[in-house]
Amino acid sequence: MKKFGYIFLMILVASVATFAQSTTVKKAEAKPKVSTEPTVEREKFDPARNAADDLQTAIAKAATENKRIILDIGGEWCVWCRIMDYYLIENKDLAKIVDENFVWLKINMSEENENKEFLANYPEIKGYPHLFVLEKDGKLIHSQDTAELEEKKSYNKQKFTDFLTKWSPAKTEKAK
């Protein structure tokens, strides 16, 4: 009986050693891929920013560059806000439409700063993130519930493209 226990113990030790070795080999083989593409940092919602001052800066930039303004209302607490940020970063064709046609301005809405006075100038927001499209002079032209652009746990590329295209300045406006 002692021989059987000794043999069993040796088999168990050998099995554990083999498993540990194979796990180490698998870990070594599964090295993380290093991307050669530059990583793009997402701009965060900052409760310390002054939304009214930021809008005036955006209006000046939009007027100079013949672009419209998108107010992105949300906060760091908002999962869908982060999903939208990364979605726009990952979809370079959408990011290009944004870059060529809009000044994108994040407006914080959180416990730290609800921007109540600033947001009182706009229609009621039912969910976050929420987008307001402004003319280059700051006049509101569209209020967009982003839930309409969602699909499953992300966004629908065609709907997002259609939204950006529809609210981009007309080519004649851009030429002025």
C-alpha positions as CSV (number, residue, x, y, z in Angstrom):
1,M,0.0,0.0,0.0
2,K,2.9,2.4,0.8
3,K,4.3,1.7,-2.7
4,F,0.9,2.7,-4.3
5,G,0.8,5.9,-2.2
6,Y,4.4,6.7,-3.2
7,I,3.7,6.1,-6.9
8,F,0.5,8.2,-6.7
9,L,2.4,11.0,-5.1
10,M,5.1,10.9,-7.8
11,I,2.5,11.0,-10.6
12,L,0.7,13.9,-8.9
13,V,4.0,15.9,-8.5
14,A,4.9,15.1,-12.2
15,S,1.5,16.3,-13.4
16,V,1.7,19.5,-11.4
17,A,5.2,20.2,-12.7
18,T,4.1,19.5,-16.3
19,F,1.0,21.8,-15.9
20,A,3.1,24.6,-14.4
21,Q,5.7,24.3,-17.3
22,S,3.0,24.4,-20.0
23,T,1.3,27.4,-18.4
24,T,4.7,29.2,-18.3
25,V,5.2,28.4,-22.0
26,K,1.7,29.6,-22.9
27,K,2.3,32.9,-21.0
28,A,5.6,33.4,-22.8
29,E,3.9,32.7,-26.2
30,A,1.1,35.1,-25.4
31,K,3.1,38.3,-25.4
32,P,1.0,41.4,-25.8
33,K,1.1,43.0,-29.2
34,V,2.9,46.3,-29.3
35,S,1.1,48.8,-31.6
36,T,3.2,51.0,-33.8
37,E,0.3,53.3,-34.4
38,P,0.2,56.4,-32.1
39,T,-2.4,56.1,-29.4
40,V,-5.0,58.8,-29.2
41,E,-6.0,60.0,-25.8
42,R,-9.7,60.7,-25.3
43,E,-10.5,64.1,-24.1
44,K,-12.1,63.9,-20.7
45,F,-15.0,65.9,-19.2
46,D,-13.6,68.4,-16.8
47,P,-15.8,69.8,-14.0
48,A,-13.4,72.6,-13.4
49,R,-13.8,74.1,-16.9
50,N,-16.0,77.2,-17.5
51,A,-18.5,76.1,-20.2
52,A,-19.4,79.7,-21.2
53,D,-15.8,80.7,-21.7
54,D,-15.1,77.5,-23.6
55,L,-18.1,78.1,-25.9
56,Q,-16.8,81.6,-26.7
57,T,-13.5,80.1,-27.7
58,A,-15.3,77.5,-29.8
59,I,-17.3,80.2,-31.5
60,A,-14.2,82.1,-32.4
61,K,-12.5,78.9,-33.8
62,A,-15.6,77.8,-35.7
63,A,-16.0,81.3,-37.3
64,T,-12.3,81.2,-38.4
65,E,-12.4,77.7,-39.7
66,N,-16.0,77.8,-41.1
67,K,-17.2,74.9,-38.9
68,R,-20.2,74.2,-36.8
69,I,-20.0,73.4,-33.1
70,I,-21.0,70.2,-31.3
71,L,-21.6,70.4,-27.6
72,D,-21.0,67.0,-26.1
73,I,-22.9,67.0,-22.8
74,G,-21.8,64.2,-20.3
75,G,-19.4,63.2,-17.6
76,E,-16.7,60.8,-16.7
77,W,-19.4,58.8,-14.7
78,C,-21.2,58.2,-18.0
79,V,-20.3,54.8,-19.6
80,W,-22.0,55.7,-23.0
81,C,-20.0,59.0,-23.1
82,R,-16.7,57.0,-23.0
83,I,-18.1,54.4,-25.5
84,M,-18.9,57.3,-27.9
85,D,-15.4,58.8,-27.4
86,Y,-13.7,55.6,-28.2
87,Y,-16.1,54.8,-31.1
88,L,-15.1,58.1,-32.7
89,I,-11.4,57.5,-32.1
90,E,-11.6,53.9,-33.6
91,N,-13.7,55.0,-36.6
92,K,-11.2,57.2,-38.3
93,D,-13.6,58.1,-41.2
94,L,-16.1,59.5,-38.6
95,A,-13.3,61.3,-36.8
96,K,-12.3,62.9,-40.1
97,I,-15.9,64.1,-40.7
98,V,-15.9,65.6,-37.2
99,D,-12.4,67.2,-37.6
100,E,-13.2,68.7,-41.0
101,N,-16.7,70.1,-40.1
102,F,-17.0,70.7,-36.3
103,V,-15.5,72.2,-33.3
104,W,-16.2,69.5,-30.6
105,L,-16.7,70.9,-27.1
106,K,-17.2,68.7,-24.1
107,I,-19.5,70.2,-21.4
108,N,-19.3,68.5,-18.1
109,M,-22.5,67.4,-16.3
110,S,-21.7,65.8,-13.0
111,E,-22.2,66.2,-9.2
112,E,-19.0,68.3,-9.2
113,N,-20.4,70.7,-11.8
114,E,-23.8,70.4,-13.3
115,N,-23.4,73.5,-15.5
116,K,-27.0,74.3,-14.7
117,E,-26.8,78.0,-15.7
118,F,-25.1,77.2,-19.0
119,L,-27.4,74.3,-19.9
120,A,-30.5,76.3,-19.0
121,N,-30.0,77.9,-22.5
122,Y,-30.7,74.6,-24.2
123,P,-33.6,72.1,-24.5
124,E,-34.0,69.6,-21.7
125,I,-31.7,66.6,-21.8
126,K,-33.2,63.2,-21.2
127,G,-30.0,61.1,-21.2
128,Y,-26.3,61.2,-21.6
129,P,-24.3,61.8,-23.7
130,H,-26.3,64.4,-25.5
131,L,-25.2,66.4,-28.5
132,F,-26.2,69.9,-29.4
133,V,-25.3,71.2,-32.9
134,L,-24.7,74.9,-33.0
135,E,-24.1,77.2,-36.0
136,K,-20.6,78.8,-36.0
137,D,-22.1,81.8,-34.3
138,G,-23.3,79.7,-31.4
139,K,-27.0,79.5,-32.4
140,L,-28.6,76.2,-31.6
141,I,-29.7,74.3,-34.7
142,H,-30.2,70.7,-33.5
143,S,-30.6,68.7,-30.3
144,Q,-29.5,65.0,-30.7
145,D,-30.5,62.2,-28.3
146,T,-27.5,59.8,-28.8
147,A,-29.7,56.8,-27.9
148,E,-31.0,57.2,-31.4
149,L,-27.5,56.5,-32.7
150,E,-26.9,53.4,-30.6
151,E,-26.8,49.8,-31.6
152,K,-26.4,47.0,-29.1
153,K,-23.5,48.0,-26.9
154,S,-22.0,50.6,-29.3
155,Y,-23.1,53.0,-32.0
156,N,-24.5,52.4,-35.5
157,K,-22.0,53.6,-38.0
158,Q,-24.5,54.5,-40.7
159,K,-26.7,56.5,-38.3
160,F,-23.7,58.3,-36.8
161,T,-22.4,59.1,-40.3
162,D,-25.8,60.3,-41.4
163,F,-26.1,62.5,-38.3
164,L,-22.6,64.1,-38.9
165,T,-23.2,64.5,-42.6
166,K,-26.6,66.1,-42.2
167,W,-25.4,68.7,-39.7
168,S,-22.0,69.4,-41.4
169,P,-21.9,72.9,-42.9
170,A,-22.9,73.1,-46.5
171,K,-20.0,73.2,-48.9
172,T,-21.0,76.8,-49.9
173,E,-20.8,77.7,-46.2
174,K,-17.4,76.2,-45.8
175,A,-16.1,78.1,-48.9
176,K,-17.0,81.5,-47.4
